């Protein structure tokens, strides 16, 4: 599949890293394109899937499929897909998400009217309608992680899903990594994702660096995004747990070292 070299007629390019997502990948791509007069450019990197999921995506001039002979991981994959993107925005989307074009349009509009913001997302929901953990959250630090683990201080940790959702679009510390619209120039200026992260926390690391660079992040609370979650990793729960632990350790060492006493590590 190839992508036209013409100048983009829409404001965002969709970037998807796929690994054994089954029919979810085709559903994700089709949901975004449904009813669109102008097709949305989409770049997909398939990380050596063995389930044939990449072959289920319809061929089209606006869709580029890159087949990797090995699993490069999420961060490396997105960084590769981001090279040469011409649109002002990039939608980094998990293959098991469902987002319609009107939802993407709302996110583009939100960044258009907030030039200080570099990233935006909506609220992410499970297939049963419950809001996912990570849909609304704060950036982690050692104190918040301990409060989260203790469970004694609701809303004082990282996850904010148990707290009432805001009514209007607003500035937040972090959004869900399953669906992020980011300014292409800011992403490139920051060097993209940090590829040292094994699989998790590279999204929060990017958000922390966005804020450190003087930009903001916004949430559209009434924009609902459906996310199956764990489709690519449900068969390797212990490895996922290890990767999350390693990712959190790297994040805290990178961003919170000065406020993280050695005795508490």
N, C-alpha and C positions, 0 to 999 in steps of 0.2 A: 504494500500500500504506500502511496506517496502523498505528499502535501504540496499544494500549489505554491509557487514562489511569489504569487501576486501579493500586493499589500493587503493587510487584513481588513475585512469589512465589518468585523465585530471587535469588541474591546477586550475580550479575554480568550486565552487559549487554555484548554483543559489538559492537565497532566495526570496520568494514571500509571502507577506501577502495579502490575498484576502478577500474582502467583497462585495458581490453582484456585481461582475464584469461581469456577464453573460458569453457570449461565448468568451469574450476577454481573459479570463484566459487560456482556451484551445489553443487559437490562439497564445498567448504569449509563452506557453510551446512548442507547435509544431514548431513554427518558429525557436526556438533555436536548436531544435533537427534535423531539416530537413537536410538530406544529410550527417549526422554525422556517421562515422564508429564506433567511440567510443562515447557512449551516455554521455551527460553532467548531472552529478548528480543535482537533483533539489529537494528542500525542500519547501513545501507549507503549510502555516498555514491559515486555513479558519476561519475567525472571525464570526462564527455563521451566515453565509449567509442564506438567505431565498429564493434565486432564483435558487438554485440547481447548481450554477456555479461550485462548487467543483466536482460534479459528472460528469461533461463534460470532465474532464482531463483523458486521457487514462491511464489505469493501466500499470505499467512497473516497473522492478526491480530497475531502477535508480531514480524513483520518490517516494518521501515520502509525504504523505498527512496527516496532523494533523488537526483534527476537534475540534474546541473549542466550548464549550457550551455557551460562552459569547463573546462579542466583547472586546478583550484585548487591542485593539489599535495597531498602527503601530510599535512604538518603542518596546513595550513589546514583540510583535510578532516576530520581527526580532531578538531581543536578545535571544529569546527562540530557534529560528531556528538555530542561530549561534553556539549553544552549541555542542561541539563534532565534528565540521567540521574539516576534515583532509587536505583539499586542501589548498595550500598557499594563494589562493585568494577566495573572496566571491563576487558574483554579486548580489547586492541588487536592485531588479527590481520591478517596478509597474506592476500589472497584465494587465493593458491596454497599455503596451509598446510592440512594435515589434522590436526585435533585432535578427539578424541572427548569426549563430555560427562564421562566419568569422569576424563579428564585435567584438564579444567577444574575439576572438583570437588576434585581433589587440590591444585591451586594455591590454590583458595579456602581449603581446610583449612589449608594452610601459612601463609597470611596470618592466618587466624583464631587460630592458636596462637602467632604471632609478631607481637604488636601493634607492635613497633618497626620491622617491615619494611613498606615501601610498595610493593614490586614483587617479582614472582617469575616464573620461567619454568622450562622444562625444557631438555633438550638437543635440538638441531635437526639433523635428518639429511637428506641428499640422497635422491633416489628410489632410488639404487643402494645405500643403506645406510651410506654414509660420512658421518661427522659433518662438518657444514659449518663453514667458517671463520666466526667470529663466534658460534658456538654457546656457546663458553666464551671469555671475553676479559676484559681489564682496560681501564680507562679510558686513553686515549692521553695521552702527554705527549711532548715533543720527544725525550727520551732513549730512550723505548720505541719510538717510531717509527723512529729511526735504527737501533736494534738489530734491529728487525723487518726493515728493508730490507737490512741487512748479511747476515742469515741466519747469522751466526757464533755467536750465543748463543741456542740454542733455548730457548723458554720465558721469555726475558727481555723480549720485546717485548709487544705487545698481545694477539695471538692465543695461546690456551693449548690449542688442540685437540690438539697433539702431546704434551701432558703427560697423565699418567694422570688419569682422571676421579675426582672424589671418590666415596666410597661412600654417604655419607649426605647428606641435604639440608644446605646450609651457606650462610653469608653469602659473597657475592662482590661484586666491584666493578661488574660489568656482565653483562648477559645478551643474548640475541639480540633484535634489534628486530623480528623476524618474528612473535613471539608474546610479548606482555607482559601480565600481569595486574597492574593498578595500582589503588591505593586512589583512589576517585573524589574524596574530599575533598582528598587530597594533590595530585592532578593539578590540581584547580581552584585550590588555594592557590598553586601554583607558576605559575599562568597558562597551563597546558597546554604544548604544544610551542612552541618559538621558531620563528616563521614566517620568520625571515631565512635559515634554511638552505634551499638549493635543493632537495635531495631526500634527501641522506644526512647522517648525524651528528646529526640532530635527536633521535634516540633516545638516543645517548650523552650529548648535552647534557642531556636530561631526567634521565638517571641520575646525572650529575654533580651536578645541582641537588638531586636527591633526597637524595644523601649530604651535600651542603652544608647541607641543612635539618635534618640530624640523624637521618634515617631510614636503614634498611639495605635491601639487595637480596638476594634469596635464589635459589638454584638447587636444583631437584629433579633429581638426576643420572640417576635411572632412569625419568624421564618422557620418552618419546620423542615428538617432534613432527616430522612429515614436511613438507618444504618444497621445492617444485619449484625456486623461485628464478629471478628474472630474467624471468618470464613477461611482465610488462608493459613491460620495457625492453630485451629482447634485440635489438630492431631499431634501437636507438640507442646502440651501445657507446661512441662517442666522446663523446656528450653525457653519458652516465653517468660516464665517466672524469673529465670536466670538473667535473660536479657533486660527485663525491667529493672531488676536489682542493679545490674551493671550500669544501665543507663542513668538511673537515679544517682548512683555513687559518682559517676562522671559529672553529672549536672551540678551536684552539690559542691564537688571539688572545684569546678570551673567558675561557678557564679557565687558561691556562698562561703568560700574558704575563710575570709576575714571575719565572718560572724559565726564560725563553726569551731568552737573550742576543741582542741585535740582530745580532751578527756571524754567527749561525748561521741567520738567517732566509732 
